[in-house]
Amino acid sequence: MASTEDRRILRTQKKLKTALLDLLKEKELHELSITEVAKHAECNRVTFYSHYKDLNALLGAIVDDHLEGLVSYFRKSFQDKTRFSSTDVQRHLPIFDYIYQNQFVFSLIIKGEVLPGSQNQFCESLIQVSSTELRLEEKSDIEIPTLNYFMTYGSLGFFHYWIKENYKESPETMAKKLAVLHGRMYEGSVVVEDGK
């Protein structure tokens, strides 16, 4: 069980993260000051600096939190399965659901304009799970890591398009479209048990 001090730290960090996201809806990151973010979070600069080096570090922590959540949702897509077809919509849907629930943050991450490297972090998070917990059922002339990178970074463009269209299509519709595209590249995958 977390101590009172740990809970206080987590509560303060959450307030700072919420404050930064609220303010980013009104201003660009370079237009914000630490004082402004701290004030919005109902704390002071000293408190801010006891948790984060600068606004980029705070934004990086937000990105890390959301990518951890995305990976968790990704794992849900094949949880309790031993195999799945590449055309299985339910395999893709949890990722789209999570991004849709966190539209503003994922717009920042996937566009990559506010925090350089966030697009790569997004892709690498998904690649890490795919490369260690899944493998193709069928033989392929293309090395698995190559295919994995191609599909993940190709999907980045797909997510980018969804954001550009202001999330107009539902997560279900987008998952169906991605399932069709993946179905043209490979038949199915099996879930690897404990790295075997």
Contacts in CASP RR format, 6 or more apart in sequence:
PFRMAT RR
TARGET T0000
AUTHOR 0000-0000-0000
METHOD contacts of the structure
MODEL  1
MASTEDRRILRTQKKLKTALLDLLKEKELHELSITEVAKHAECNRVTFYS
HYKDLNALLGAIVDDHLEGLVSYFRKSFQDKTRFSSTDVQRHLPIFDYIY
QNQFVFSLIIKGEVLPGSQNQFCESLIQVSSTELRLEEKSDIEIPTLNYF
MTYGSLGFFHYWIKENYKESPETMAKKLAVLHGRMYEGSVVVEDGK
2 10 0 8 1.000
9 51 0 8 1.000
12 41 0 8 1.000
12 43 0 8 1.000
12 47 0 8 1.000
12 51 0 8 1.000
13 51 0 8 1.000
13 61 0 8 1.000
15 41 0 8 1.000
15 42 0 8 1.000
15 43 0 8 1.000
16 37 0 8 1.000
16 38 0 8 1.000
16 41 0 8 1.000
16 43 0 8 1.000
16 48 0 8 1.000
16 51 0 8 1.000
16 52 0 8 1.000
16 58 0 8 1.000
17 58 0 8 1.000
17 61 0 8 1.000
17 62 0 8 1.000
17 65 0 8 1.000
18 41 0 8 1.000
19 37 0 8 1.000
19 38 0 8 1.000
19 40 0 8 1.000
19 41 0 8 1.000
20 32 0 8 1.000
20 37 0 8 1.000
20 55 0 8 1.000
20 58 0 8 1.000
20 59 0 8 1.000
20 62 0 8 1.000
21 62 0 8 1.000
21 104 0 8 1.000
21 105 0 8 1.000
22 40 0 8 1.000
23 32 0 8 1.000
23 36 0 8 1.000
23 37 0 8 1.000
23 40 0 8 1.000
24 32 0 8 1.000
24 104 0 8 1.000
24 108 0 8 1.000
24 114 0 8 1.000
25 104 0 8 1.000
28 114 0 8 1.000
29 55 0 8 1.000
29 56 0 8 1.000
29 59 0 8 1.000
29 114 0 8 1.000
32 55 0 8 1.000
34 45 0 8 1.000
34 48 0 8 1.000
34 49 0 8 1.000
34 54 0 8 1.000
34 55 0 8 1.000
35 45 0 8 1.000
37 48 0 8 1.000
37 55 0 8 1.000
37 58 0 8 1.000
38 44 0 8 1.000
38 45 0 8 1.000
38 47 0 8 1.000
38 48 0 8 1.000
41 48 0 8 1.000
48 58 0 8 1.000
51 58 0 8 1.000
52 58 0 8 1.000
52 61 0 8 1.000
56 115 0 8 1.000
59 108 0 8 1.000
59 114 0 8 1.000
59 115 0 8 1.000
60 115 0 8 1.000
60 118 0 8 1.000
62 105 0 8 1.000
63 105 0 8 1.000
63 108 0 8 1.000
63 109 0 8 1.000
63 115 0 8 1.000
63 118 0 8 1.000
63 121 0 8 1.000
66 102 0 8 1.000
66 105 0 8 1.000
66 106 0 8 1.000
66 109 0 8 1.000
67 109 0 8 1.000
67 121 0 8 1.000
67 122 0 8 1.000
67 125 0 8 1.000
69 98 0 8 1.000
70 95 0 8 1.000
70 98 0 8 1.000
70 99 0 8 1.000
70 122 0 8 1.000
70 125 0 8 1.000
70 126 0 8 1.000
71 125 0 8 1.000
71 126 0 8 1.000
71 128 0 8 1.000
71 129 0 8 1.000
73 94 0 8 1.000
73 95 0 8 1.000
73 97 0 8 1.000
73 98 0 8 1.000
74 94 0 8 1.000
74 95 0 8 1.000
74 126 0 8 1.000
74 129 0 8 1.000
75 129 0 8 1.000
75 133 0 8 1.000
76 94 0 8 1.000
77 90 0 8 1.000
77 91 0 8 1.000
77 92 0 8 1.000
77 93 0 8 1.000
77 94 0 8 1.000
77 95 0 8 1.000
78 84 0 8 1.000
78 91 0 8 1.000
78 133 0 8 1.000
78 134 0 8 1.000
78 189 0 8 1.000
78 191 0 8 1.000
81 191 0 8 1.000
82 190 0 8 1.000
82 191 0 8 1.000
83 137 0 8 1.000
83 188 0 8 1.000
83 189 0 8 1.000
83 190 0 8 1.000
83 191 0 8 1.000
84 90 0 8 1.000
84 91 0 8 1.000
84 188 0 8 1.000
84 189 0 8 1.000
84 191 0 8 1.000
85 91 0 8 1.000
85 183 0 8 1.000
85 187 0 8 1.000
85 188 0 8 1.000
86 179 0 8 1.000
86 182 0 8 1.000
86 183 0 8 1.000
86 185 0 8 1.000
86 186 0 8 1.000
86 187 0 8 1.000
86 188 0 8 1.000
86 189 0 8 1.000
87 179 0 8 1.000
87 180 0 8 1.000
87 182 0 8 1.000
87 183 0 8 1.000
88 179 0 8 1.000
89 172 0 8 1.000
89 175 0 8 1.000
89 176 0 8 1.000
89 179 0 8 1.000
90 175 0 8 1.000
91 179 0 8 1.000
92 174 0 8 1.000
92 175 0 8 1.000
92 178 0 8 1.000
92 179 0 8 1.000
92 182 0 8 1.000
93 171 0 8 1.000
93 172 0 8 1.000
93 175 0 8 1.000
95 126 0 8 1.000
95 175 0 8 1.000
96 171 0 8 1.000
96 172 0 8 1.000
96 174 0 8 1.000
96 175 0 8 1.000
96 178 0 8 1.000
97 171 0 8 1.000
99 106 0 8 1.000
99 159 0 8 1.000
99 162 0 8 1.000
99 171 0 8 1.000
100 167 0 8 1.000
100 170 0 8 1.000
100 171 0 8 1.000
103 163 0 8 1.000
103 167 0 8 1.000
106 159 0 8 1.000
106 163 0 8 1.000
107 163 0 8 1.000
108 114 0 8 1.000
108 115 0 8 1.000
108 118 0 8 1.000
109 115 0 8 1.000
109 118 0 8 1.000
109 119 0 8 1.000
109 121 0 8 1.000
109 122 0 8 1.000
110 118 0 8 1.000
110 119 0 8 1.000
110 122 0 8 1.000
110 156 0 8 1.000
110 159 0 8 1.000
110 160 0 8 1.000
110 163 0 8 1.000
111 119 0 8 1.000
111 160 0 8 1.000
111 163 0 8 1.000
112 118 0 8 1.000
112 119 0 8 1.000
119 156 0 8 1.000
122 156 0 8 1.000
122 159 0 8 1.000
123 149 0 8 1.000
123 152 0 8 1.000
123 153 0 8 1.000
123 156 0 8 1.000
126 152 0 8 1.000
126 155 0 8 1.000
127 148 0 8 1.000
127 149 0 8 1.000
127 152 0 8 1.000
130 148 0 8 1.000
130 152 0 8 1.000
131 144 0 8 1.000
131 145 0 8 1.000
131 148 0 8 1.000
132 192 0 8 1.000
132 195 0 8 1.000
133 191 0 8 1.000
133 192 0 8 1.000
133 195 0 8 1.000
134 189 0 8 1.000
134 190 0 8 1.000
134 191 0 8 1.000
134 192 0 8 1.000
135 144 0 8 1.000
135 189 0 8 1.000
135 190 0 8 1.000
135 192 0 8 1.000
136 144 0 8 1.000
136 147 0 8 1.000
136 186 0 8 1.000
136 187 0 8 1.000
136 188 0 8 1.000
136 189 0 8 1.000
136 190 0 8 1.000
137 187 0 8 1.000
137 188 0 8 1.000
137 189 0 8 1.000
137 190 0 8 1.000
138 186 0 8 1.000
138 187 0 8 1.000
138 188 0 8 1.000
140 147 0 8 1.000
140 186 0 8 1.000
147 185 0 8 1.000
147 186 0 8 1.000
151 182 0 8 1.000
151 185 0 8 1.000
155 178 0 8 1.000
158 174 0 8 1.000
158 177 0 8 1.000
158 178 0 8 1.000
158 181 0 8 1.000
162 169 0 8 1.000
162 174 0 8 1.000
169 177 0 8 1.000
END
